[in-house]
Amino acid sequence: MKAKLGIAPIAWWNDDLAEISSDISLEGCLAEASQAGFTGMETGRRFPMDAKVLQPILDQHGISVCGGWFSGLLLEGDIEAEKDRISQQMELFKAVNAPCIVYGETAGTIQGDRNAPLSTKRKLSEDQIRDYGRKMTAFAEWCADQGMPISYHHHMAAPIETEEEVDLLMKHSGQGLPLLFDAGHMAFAGGDVLRVIDKHHARITHVHTKDVRLPVINALDRTKESFLDAVIKGAFTVPGDGSLDFDAIVKRLASYGYEGWFVVEAEQDPIANPPLEMAKVGHKELLRVMAAAGYEVVS
């Protein structure tokens, strides 16, 4: 089995919280990711949306686009409107041969609101998730037909956050809606990361290898503290520096034949956690667990 290792620029600059962003350029970010050993980078706010501008920069550093966030509004919105909203990113991603667009639902989310405690996140009924799942399936099938699939990102402080909510979305959506598995977000939400893989492996098309610091998470007052408060306190980190057993996680994915990208996405304060140093830690740990699981890491 083959795997590719990528990283997200959120370790260098945070798209939701400027105060925990460094002033490093896109070129500097790509250079450090390459130095750490990664061959892929997800997109962020400092990426140009013109492939003719972006591709030469990527080529200079031996990096390819391995995904990137799209702030979806389909929970409350219209499919045709979402087609228009995603079109520019879709054209860019097709031009640079990205594997997928990461769909994150931002209608009703509190993930970017530092004044919104974690306990106040939007909760959907099963009937609401059923309707949402139908819309998401239709939208995902359309995206795939256009030549650029999406992968659905369950996320802390978003409407689809918990293991139960992921289960319901998978139950009430079709096979045409792929799932992004994020170990860190699922652990933060109190889910069983291995059980989620067992239940939904057939839908997983993209993997975020986000680690967590459980002592930080367990000490949070979710009635008062927000998702961004948790990030600032250091809830997330890279594999090899946190509480999750990525040896077991990667072996479980391998047991179901998952092949594709494993992306380090660990938003942290770049002053307290120098991105290059943390990227090297994450890359070293991923190489170790990939070898143990029988993966061949390719560029």
C-alpha positions, -999 to 999 in steps of 0.1 A, spaced: 0 0 0 11 35 -7 7 67 12 17 104 8 26 128 36 13 163 36 9 192 61 -14 222 64 -2 258 67 -23 262 98 9 254 118 25 286 104 -6 309 102 -41 305 114 -69 315 91 -93 321 120 -70 337 146 -45 362 133 -28 365 167 -14 330 165 0 335 130 36 341 120 45 365 93 62 338 72 55 340 35 40 313 14 74 305 0 89 303 34 61 280 46 66 257 16 104 257 21 101 246 57 75 219 49 98 205 23 128 207 46 108 186 71 102 160 45 66 166 34 56 165 -3 21 180 0 6 211 15 -31 220 19 -40 255 9 -46 285 31 -53 322 29 -18 331 16 -22 309 -15 -29 326 -48 -60 314 -65 -44 315 -100 -28 282 -110 -3 300 -133 10 319 -103 8 291 -78 22 261 -97 57 276 -102 59 283 -65 49 248 -57 73 233 -82 102 253 -67 98 236 -34 88 201 -47 54 204 -31 19 196 -44 -15 207 -32 -29 179 -12 -63 194 -3 -77 226 11 -106 239 31 -138 252 16 -162 270 40 -195 254 30 -229 268 37 -251 240 24 -268 234 58 -288 265 54 -281 273 17 -289 263 -18 -270 237 -39 -269 260 -69 -254 288 -48 -228 265 -34 -218 254 -69 -211 291 -77 -192 296 -44 -169 266 -49 -163 271 -86 -131 292 -84 -115 268 -59 -126 238 -80 -109 252 -111 -77 259 -92 -76 225 -76 -82 208 -110 -54 228 -126 -29 218 -98 -41 182 -96 -53 183 -60 -69 151 -47 -100 168 -32 -115 199 -17 -120 196 21 -156 206 28 -162 221 62 -197 232 71 -197 267 84 -234 275 85 -242 276 122 -207 268 133 -190 285 163 -155 273 155 -144 308 146 -162 326 174 -140 330 205 -170 343 225 -190 311 219 -184 284 245 -180 248 232 -212 238 249 -233 262 227 -225 245 194 -255 239 171 -272 205 176 -292 190 148 -321 166 151 -319 133 131 -346 147 107 -324 178 101 -294 156 95 -314 134 71 -323 165 50 -288 178 52 -273 144 42 -295 144 10 -283 178 1 -246 170 8 -249 138 -13 -263 157 -43 -236 184 -40 -208 159 -35 -219 139 -65 -220 171 -86 -185 180 -75 -172 145 -84 -189 148 -118 -170 181 -124 -137 163 -118 -130 175 -82 -144 155 -54 -149 168 -19 -142 151 14 -164 160 44 -146 173 75 -163 166 108 -151 194 130 -152 206 166 -178 233 172 -195 226 139 -229 210 134 -213 176 126 -189 172 154 -195 140 175 -192 104 167 -230 101 168 -234 130 144 -209 115 120 -228 82 122 -261 99 114 -246 119 85 -232 87 70 -265 69 76 -285 96 59 -262 103 30 -252 83 0 -219 66 -10 -212 97 -31 -204 117 0 -168 109 10 -156 114 46 -124 131 58 -113 113 90 -96 137 115 -83 118 145 -78 149 166 -112 164 161 -129 131 168 -109 126 200 -116 161 211 -153 154 206 -151 124 228 -154 98 201 -136 65 197 -112 71 168 -107 34 160 -144 26 161 -151 55 137 -126 40 113 -143 6 117 -177 19 109 -169 43 81 -137 32 65 -155 26 31 -163 63 30 -129 77 41 -110 94 13 -87 118 31 -70 117 66 -59 145 89 -33 132 114 -41 158 140 -29 149 175 -43 162 208 -30 170 243 -57 153 264 -47 170 296 -54 204 280 -87 192 266 -98 176 298 -92 208 318 -114 229 295 -146 244 309 -168 238 279 -195 260 293 -172 290 292 -143 283 268 -145 283 230 -128 262 203 -103 290 197 -96 292 234 -87 255 233 -64 261 203 -46 289 221 -42 267 252 -25 240 230 -52 214 225 -37 203 192 -3 192 182 15 170 157 18 131 158 44 121 182 39 151 206 4 143 219 -19 117 234 -31 97 205 -18 63 194 -11 69 157 6 35 154 -29 19 161 -47 45 140 -26 40 109 -26 2 113 -64 3 115 -66 24 83 -42 1 66 -62 -30 76 -91 -16 54 -68 -8 25 -68 30 28 -43 46 4 -38 83 -1 -28 114 18 -21 116 55 -20 153 63 -6 168 95 -31 196 105 -21 210 139 -30 245 146 -7 259 173 9 291 184 40 293 161 60 311 188 55 285 215 56 257 189 81 265 161 65 251 130 96 237 114 106 218 145 70 205 150 68 195 114 100 175 117 85 157 148 53 149 130 71 137 99 94 114 118 65 99 137 45 93 106 74 76 89 77 53 119 40 43 120 37 41 82 66 16 81 50 -4 110 17 -5 91 33 -17 59 29 15 39 53 27 12 56 65 15 58 80 -19 62 116 -33 
